[in-house]
Amino acid sequence: MSDVQLYLAIGIPMIVVLASLTVSLVQISAIREGLRELRSDVRGDISAIREDVHGQISAIREDVRSQVSTIHDEVREMRSDMREIRADIKLLTGKVYELMSEKR
């Protein structure tokens, strides 16, 4: 076998292997870039969802505070009404005792 034939017998498969490895490297680089873009998109989506949920929670929190404040006002009003009713009952009880003592 001559030197040229030997170089061709070894060189051609080596070139094919190197070309194949280069193509694989390009494909892997493209896949990595696609994954980076996908990861970036997912992070953006998660961030948007997080902001949306935070906004909804804040709105719910404000709504609950408003409702609790309304309930507190209603409880204060009920307590005031109960005090008035108690005062009326005491007054009426006193009147009943007066009327009962007058009848004796």
Secondary structure, DSSP 8 states (H G I E B T S, - for coil): --HHHHHHHHHHHHHHHHHHHHHHHHHHHHHHHHHHHHHHHHHHHHHHHHHHHHHHHHHHHHHHHHHHHHHHHHHHHHHHHHHHHHHHHHHHHHHHHHHHHHH-
